Amino acid sequence: MRRRGISVCLSATLYSFERAGLARDRKNIRDLAMRALSAGRETMNQETLKQWASDESKKIKDERTAKMKEKGYREFYPWRKGENRFEVVPTEDVREIEGKFGKQKIFVCKAKGEIFDMAVNVRSPVYRILVNGLANGQVKFNIQKSGEGKDTRYEELSYEE
């Protein structure tokens, strides 16, 4: 009987997470809900759920920031669908790391007044666009991103201010 209560609570918590828009996909919602339940809470109303989720997301962000500072990285550039306008900072050295999918170069870029690190795989079309542009003295880029996963495509657009 106890299991059924937890199952009902889990379903209610999943529904609350979806309604509050606190997670991107169903798996992430389920993970957050299971953490909430394992934290000793069997029922959560909307306010406590939002408070718990905001505390949890702040904790995750702080951990990520600390780990990145430990490795010597800035915040990474947030690629978005559509136009991505940025300027490569030529005074900084391009670093090389061994990433999850092979060699990556880390460029320093400036977008909307903030400075980011941009990790680019050496086999990607973005890397070719950046290298060709930098070889021609270009530092401002406007790259269009479309698609998702293996269907992602990048296209260089003219940078007009």
VOBANU-363210 format. One line per 2 residues: their letters; for each residue y, x, z of C-alpha. Coordinates in nm, 2 decimals. Layout:
N
a> Y X Z; ...
This chain:
161
mr> 0.00 0.00 0.00; 0.23 0.29 0.08
rr> 0.19 0.43 -0.27; 0.31 0.11 -0.43
gi> 0.63 0.12 -0.22; 0.70 0.48 -0.34
sv> 0.63 0.38 -0.70; 0.87 0.08 -0.68
cl> 1.13 0.31 -0.52; 1.08 0.57 -0.79
sa> 1.12 0.30 -1.06; 1.44 0.18 -0.89
tl> 1.57 0.53 -0.85; 1.50 0.61 -1.22
ys> 1.68 0.29 -1.32; 1.98 0.39 -1.10
fe> 2.00 0.74 -1.25; 1.99 0.59 -1.60
ra> 2.26 0.34 -1.51; 2.48 0.60 -1.35
gl> 2.44 0.83 -1.66; 2.35 1.12 -1.43
ar> 2.08 1.28 -1.65; 2.03 1.36 -2.01
dr> 1.67 1.26 -2.07; 1.39 1.07 -1.91
kn> 1.21 1.39 -1.78; 1.53 1.51 -1.61
ir> 1.58 1.17 -1.46; 1.23 1.17 -1.32
dl> 1.27 1.52 -1.18; 1.60 1.43 -1.00
am> 1.44 1.11 -0.87; 1.14 1.29 -0.73
ra> 1.37 1.54 -0.56; 1.56 1.26 -0.40
ls> 1.24 1.10 -0.28; 1.10 1.42 -0.15
ag> 1.43 1.48 0.04; 1.31 1.21 0.29
re> 1.49 0.92 0.13; 1.28 0.63 0.03
tm> 1.56 0.40 -0.08; 1.90 0.49 -0.21
nq> 2.19 0.26 -0.29; 2.43 0.34 -0.57
et> 2.69 0.53 -0.36; 2.44 0.75 -0.18
lk> 2.26 0.81 -0.51; 2.59 0.92 -0.68
qw> 2.68 1.14 -0.38; 2.34 1.30 -0.37
as> 2.35 1.36 -0.75; 2.70 1.51 -0.74
de> 2.60 1.74 -0.45; 2.29 1.85 -0.63
sk> 2.47 1.92 -0.96; 2.74 2.12 -0.77
ki> 2.46 2.32 -0.61; 2.29 2.39 -0.94
kd> 2.62 2.49 -1.10; 2.70 2.73 -0.81
er> 2.35 2.89 -0.84; 2.39 2.93 -1.21
ta> 2.73 3.08 -1.18; 2.61 3.33 -0.91
km> 2.32 3.43 -1.13; 2.54 3.48 -1.43
ke> 2.79 3.69 -1.23; 2.50 3.90 -1.10
kg> 2.39 3.98 -1.46; 2.75 4.05 -1.56
yr> 2.81 3.74 -1.79; 3.09 3.50 -1.82
ef> 3.04 3.13 -1.88; 2.87 3.09 -2.22
yp> 3.04 2.92 -2.51; 2.95 2.55 -2.52
wr> 2.84 2.48 -2.88; 2.91 2.12 -2.97
kg> 2.82 1.91 -3.27; 3.10 1.90 -3.52
en> 3.38 2.16 -3.54; 3.37 2.46 -3.31
rf> 3.70 2.66 -3.32; 3.72 2.99 -3.14
ev> 3.86 3.34 -3.17; 3.65 3.65 -3.12
vp> 3.82 3.90 -2.88; 3.80 4.23 -3.07
te> 3.89 4.45 -2.77; 3.57 4.38 -2.59
dv> 3.24 4.56 -2.68; 2.96 4.36 -2.83
re> 2.66 4.39 -2.60; 2.30 4.36 -2.70
ie> 2.03 4.19 -2.49; 1.67 4.10 -2.53
gk> 1.68 3.72 -2.51; 1.42 3.46 -2.49
fg> 1.38 3.44 -2.87; 1.44 3.81 -2.96
kq> 1.75 4.04 -2.98; 2.08 3.88 -2.92
ki> 2.44 4.00 -2.94; 2.69 3.89 -2.69
fv> 3.04 3.84 -2.84; 3.34 3.76 -2.62
ck> 3.54 3.47 -2.76; 3.84 3.27 -2.67
ak> 3.85 2.89 -2.71; 4.11 2.64 -2.58
ge> 4.26 2.91 -2.36; 3.94 3.01 -2.19
if> 3.73 3.32 -2.24; 3.36 3.28 -2.29
dm> 3.05 3.49 -2.37; 2.87 3.39 -2.69
av> 2.51 3.49 -2.72; 2.40 3.49 -3.09
nv> 2.06 3.57 -3.22; 2.07 3.85 -3.48
rs> 1.86 3.64 -3.72; 2.09 3.33 -3.70
pv> 2.34 3.22 -3.97; 2.61 3.23 -3.70
yr> 2.56 3.60 -3.66; 2.59 3.66 -4.03
il> 2.91 3.45 -4.04; 3.06 3.65 -3.75
vn> 2.96 3.99 -3.89; 3.09 3.91 -4.24
gl> 3.42 3.77 -4.10; 3.48 4.06 -3.86
an> 3.41 4.31 -4.14; 3.69 4.14 -4.34
gq> 3.93 4.15 -4.05; 3.89 3.78 -3.95
vk> 3.89 3.70 -3.58; 3.94 3.32 -3.59
fn> 3.65 3.11 -3.68; 3.58 2.74 -3.74
iq> 3.21 2.67 -3.75; 3.06 2.32 -3.81
ks> 2.74 2.25 -3.63; 2.51 1.96 -3.74
ge> 2.16 1.85 -3.66; 1.94 1.92 -3.36
gk> 1.65 2.16 -3.29; 1.49 2.31 -3.60
dt> 1.72 2.10 -3.81; 2.04 2.26 -3.68
ry> 2.27 2.38 -3.96; 2.59 2.59 -3.93
ee> 2.86 2.60 -4.19; 3.18 2.80 -4.18
ls> 3.50 2.60 -4.24; 3.85 2.73 -4.30
ye> 4.05 2.79 -3.98; 4.38 2.61 -4.01
e> 4.62 2.58 -3.71
